[in-house]
Amino acid sequence: MKRYRLLMSLLLLLFGLQPIATAAQPQTSTGVTANAAVSQSIPPTAPPDIVNGTAPQPVINPNAGAEGSSTAVNQSQQEMRAAWVSTVYNIDWPSKQGLSIDAQKQEYIRLLDELKATGMNAIIVQVRAESDAIYPSALVPWSKWLTGTQGKHPGYDPLAFMIEETHKRGMAFHAWFNPFRASTNKDPGKLAANHPARLHPNWVVPHNNQLIFNPGIPEVRQHVIATILEVVNKYDVDGVHLDDYFYPYGQEAFKDDATYAAYNQGRFANKGDWRRDNINTFVRDLYQSIKRVKPQVEFGISPFGIWRNAKDDPTGSDTNGQSSYDNLYADVRTWIRSGWLDYVAPQLYWSIGYKPAAYDKLVHWWAAETNGTPVKLYIGHAAYRVGSNTTDWATSDALIKQLQLNKAYPQVKGSIFFSAKTLLNNTAGVGSSLKQYYAAQTP
């Protein structure tokens, strides 16, 4: 334990992270508003790393990516055209566990070439799925999705290879982290010996047959930031990307009463506001830490598509579903207005005109929310729904109409598609349709 804490302290000093506030030195409030009940009339729809379209559930160059790097991609003038690449459950890459080094590399090269041909200019790869890594890390074990065994070295550095191949093609590489999911399995005995949930069992909360890091513990937030800074410092990434998983989805209560009692100390009248402050503090500290060590690296988050419903907050959207604010305790509005993001990419995984959460209404709301701010707005699209057995998503026209609608809003600076496999498989012609659409656009 002492050796782990010493290692953490040295890494934090190296990576430029400021010490956390203790219970005796509380972080200041970040402007959250009162909690409110939220309708559950629609389920959470396909965050980037869920399975089957259903809701929740070597040597590294230490100077890589420094100012003036010749391999970094200039993203400032480009429309973002990106795809998510999930490693969890082998959704997108690698296609299965235990492939040879050459097979893994060839799969990624094919994926890149196909995505570039489709019109993509960026890729968002999940480098941390469950407090693991697809790169050699001093803080977390190797991902089991590479070899089939968590902690087993795959024989090469996948992240270094992926970044090099991506930049060869003039595409941007964003490293995607799931911050607070510790394990997709609730049994800590199945984790590698150096997994943080094994080293610090008090950091995790069993929830929905998974292990979730408790965001209310300051050391947890500090640890997650340190793992992200490890990548920022060592690799030539163009961006750091977080998904929508903060406090977890699901009807099951997240059991953090003891943490609330220990760390709130009367600062907030209800647990909801305290939870939001924990996430706000995490987002703020992560943004500032990234900019301190590599200001050119972009930081973006892809939240659930509804911030709040208008029935709960008159400034919310005309929707009727669960929300980032009330259910995941993610106050995206505060992050935007505080300037803690370079971009926001809400997951608008519904069709135009869908009554509980209409795509057109939500694009309008998010465009207004980011208008006049330096935060770029990208839209997360549900490409995986194209070809499904519903009228709204029967053909790729549904997705193309969304892209055409985006053109009415100058605030929308690009799109991200879930997921890469759908585009590569050309499900219901979605890959071909995107290729044709983007070929007709001005780069």
N, C-alpha and C positions, 0 to 999 in steps of 0.2 A: 504493500500500500504506500509506504513512504517513498519507495523508488518510483512508483507511478506518479505520485504528486510532484516529485523532483523533476521527472521527465516532462510533465505537463508545464511546470513553471519555466523550464528552459525553453520549451517550444513556444510558449506564449511570448516570452521575451524576444525570441528570434523572429516570430511572425508579426510582432507589433501590436499584439492585443493588450489592451489596458486591463488591469485587475478588475475583478467583479466587485460589485457592492455586496457587503455582508448584511446580515440582519440588522446589525447595529448602524449600518450606513446604507439605508434603503435607496434604491433608484427612485428618481422622481417620477410622478405620474406623467403619462404621455397623452393625456387628453381623451380618454375613452368616455363614452356616454353610458347612460343607464342601460342595463340589460332588459330584454323583453322576450316574451314567448314568441315562438315562430311556428308557422304552420308546417306540418309534415306531409302535406298533400301530394308532394312529388318526392321521389327518392333522389339521393345524390347520383348524378349521372356521370359515370366513367371518368374518374380522375385519371391522369396520364398512365398510372402503372397498375390498373386493375386488370383482371383476366376476363376474357370472353365478353367484354363490353358490359359487364355487370358491376354495380357499385359495391362499396365495401361490405368491402373487404380489403535488378539491372541497374543501370547507372542513370541518374537523372541530372540534367544540367541545372545547377543551382541558379544560373542567370537567365534561364529560359523566360521569354516573354517580358524582358525588361524594356524600359522606355527605348524606343528606336528599333525594336526587334523587326527584322525584315519579314518574318513569317506571320505576324499578327495581321488580321484582316480588318480593313477600315469599314466599319459598319454604319458610320454616321450618315452617309448619303444614300444608302441602299434601302429599298423596301425589304423588310424581313420576310423571307420565305423559308420556313424551317419545318423539320419533322422531329418529333420525339422518338428516341430510340430507347426502349425499355430493356433493361437487363434482368429485372426481377421476373421469376417464372419463365425465363428465356422467351419472353414475348417477341422481341425483335432481334436481339443479338446477345450472345451466340444462340443459334437455333436450338441447341441442346447442350447439356453438360458433358464435359469430358472430350470435346473435340480436340484434335491435334492443333498445335500452334499454327501450322500452315492452313488448316481448314478454317480456323477462327479468322485468320487474316484475310483469306480469300472471301469469306462471307462479308466481312466489313468492306472490302474493296468493291465487291459487287453492289452492296447496299449504297455506298457513296456514289458510284457511277450512275446507278439507276436514279437516285434522288436528284443528282445534278441534272440528268437528262430530263427529269420531270419539271425542272425549274427551280429547285431548291438552291439557296445560297448559304444556308446555315444548317447545322445539325445540333441537336440537344441530346446528349448521351448521358444516361443514368450511370453515374460513377459510384454512387452510394445508394444502395437499395434498402439495406437493413443493417446499418452501422457496420458496413463492410467496405471493401474497396476493390476496384479493378486495376490497382496500381500498388506498388510496394509502400506500405504505410507503417509508421512507428506507433500509430494510435489505434488502428482497427485491423481485423484480420482480412485475408484475401476472401473474395466473394465465392460462395459455393456455386454460383450460377456459371462460373468458368469451368471448374474441374469436377464438380459434384461433391467436393469436400471443403467445408469452410476452413480457411487457414492454409490451404495447400497452394504452394507457388505454381502458377501455370507455366513457368519456364521462360517467360518473357514479360515485358511491361506493356500490357494492352493499351493503357492510356497514352503512353508516349507514341506508340505506333499509330493509334487512331488520330491523334492531333497532327502528326506529320503527314499522314495521308490526306486528311481533310484540308490542311493548308496547301498541299500540293495542287489541289483542285480549285484554289481560290475561294474556299468556303470557310465560314466562321465556325468555331467549335465552342459550344457552351457546355460546361460541366454541370450536370443535373444531380442535385443532392436531395434525398428524402431525409429531412433533418431529425425527426423524432421517432421514427419507427425503428425499434431496436432489433426486432426479429419477427419474421412471418410465422414463427412457431412459438407457442407459449412455454415450451419446456427449455429452460436455460441449460439443462444438461446436454442438449444437443448442439450447443454453441462451442466454438473454438475456445481454448483455454484463455486466450488473450482478448476475448470479446469483452467490451465494457460492461455488458449486462452480467457477465460472470464475475468480473473484478469488482463491480459495484452493484450488487443486487438491490440495494435501496434506491437506486436511480430509476428503476423500471416499475411500471404498473401493468399487470396482466389485463388485457382488454380484448374482447372478441377473438379469443384464441391466438392473440399475438402478444408481444411485449412492446410496450410504448415507453419511451423515455419521458419522465415527468418534467414538463417545461417550467414548473414552479420552483425547481431546485436550481439555484444559481450556478452550481458546478456543472450541471448538465448542459446548460446553455453555453457555458464557457468551453466545455469539451467539444460540443458540436461545432462551434466557431473555429476552434483549433484544428479540427479535422478538415474543414473547408479551406482554411488558410494554408494548410500543408500543401494542398493542390495548387492554390493561387501562387504560392512562392516557388514551387518546383517546376510547374508546367506552364507552357505558353498557351493558356486558355484565353479565349476572347470574352468569355462571360461566365458568371456563376448564376445558376438557375435553381430556384426552389419550386416545388409543386404545391399542392393545396393541403398537404397533410401537416397540420399544426396540432391542436388538440384533436383527438380522433373522431371519425365518423361513427355512427351507430347509435342504437337506442340504449345500449348498456351504459350505465353511469361510469364515468371515469373517477376512480377512487383516489382522490387527493385531499381529503378532509384534513389529514394530519399535516400535510405540506402547507395547506392554507393557514392552519392555526399557527404553524411555526414561522412562516415567512411574511404573512400579511401584516401582523402587528398593528391592526386597526387602521391601516391606510385606506382600505376600501370597504364599503358597507356590504358588498355582496361578492360572492366568489366569481361571478361572471366578469366583473370589472377587473378583479385581480388577475384572472387568467388572461384577459386581453392585454393587461399591462405587461405580463410576462412575455407574451409574444411580441408586443411592441418593443420592449427592451431588447429582445433577441434580434429583431430585424434591424433596429437602429445600430446596435453594437456590431453586428455583422457588416452592415454597409460601411460604417466608419472604419472598421478594421481592414476591409478590402481596399478602400480608397487610401488608407494610410500606407499600405505596402505596394500596391499597384493601381494607381488611380485610373489607368487606361482600361482596366478590366470592368466590363459592365456587370451590373447586378440586377437581376429581374426575378419576379415571382409570378407564378401562374395560379391565381386563387380560384376557388369555386366561383361560378359565374354570377351569383347573386350576392351583393354586399349586404343589403337589408331589403325587406319588403316594405312597400309604402304603408301597409296597414300597421306596421310596427314603428315606422319612422317616416314621416311625410316626405323626407328627402330621399327615401329609398326608391327602388324601381317598382313598376307596376307588375309585380309578380306574386306568386303564391307558392313558396317552397322554402326549404331550409336555407340558411344563409351562412356566409363566412363569418359574419359578426356574431350571430347568436348561437351557432352550433359548433363552429370550429374556433371561435374566439380570435378570429383574424380580422382586425380592423383595418382593412386595406385603405380606406379613406384617409386615416391618420398617416399611413406610410406615404401616400401620394402627396398629401399636403405638407408633410414634414420634409419631403425631398430625400427619403431614404431608399429610393429605387431609381434606377435608370430606365427601366421599363416595367410595365405590368401587362400580363397576358391572361385575362380572365377566360376561363373555360366555358364558352357559350355553346354547350353541347345539345342545343335544342333547335328545332326548325323554325323558320319564319312563320309567324302566326300561331305557334303553339301556345294555347291559352294560358297555362300556368306560368310559363317562362318563355316568352316569345323572343326569338333571336333578334328581330328588328327592334323591339323595345329595349332590349339589353344593350345592343350596340349604341343606340341613342344615349342611354344612361351613362355608359362608360365613356363615351366621347365627351359628354358634358362634364363628367367628373375629372377628366384629365386635361380639359381645355384650359389654356393659360398657364399650364405647369410645364416644367422641363421633362416630365415623365412621359416616355413614349408609350403608346398604346398598341399592342399587338393583340390579335384575337386568336384564341385557341379553338380550333374546329374539330368536330367529331367525324373525321373521315371514316372511322371504323363503322359508323352507322350506315354508310352508303351501301345499298343492296340489301338492307334488312327488310323484313316482311311487314313494312308499314308504308302507307301511301306517301308520307312526307319524305321518306328516305329511300324510296324504291330505286331511284337512279341518281347519277352523279350531278344532275341538274340542281339538286337541292344545295349542294356545296358551292357550285358555280354561282348560283343566285345570291348566296351569302357574300361571296367575294365581290360581286357586282354592287351589292348594297353598300359594302364597306367604302366604295369609291365616293359615296355621297358625304363621307365624313373625313375631312383632311386630318383629323386627329389620329385616325387609324393608320399606322405606319407599317403594317404587315400582318402576316398570319403564321400560325404554327399548327401542324396537323398531327393528330393522334390516330394511328401511329405509323411508323415507317413501313411496317409489314403490309399494311393495307395498301399503301401506294405501290410497293414493289409487286404485290400480288395482283394489282390492277383490278381490285374487286369492283364489279359492276362498272368497269371502265373508268374508275375514279382517277387512276394515274394518267391515263390517256387524256382525260378531260382537263386535268390540271396542266399537263404539258401543252396542250393546245391553247388554253386560256393564257398562260404566262408567256407563251411565244408571241402572242398578239399584244402584249403589254410593253411599255417602255421600261427598260431595265432600271 
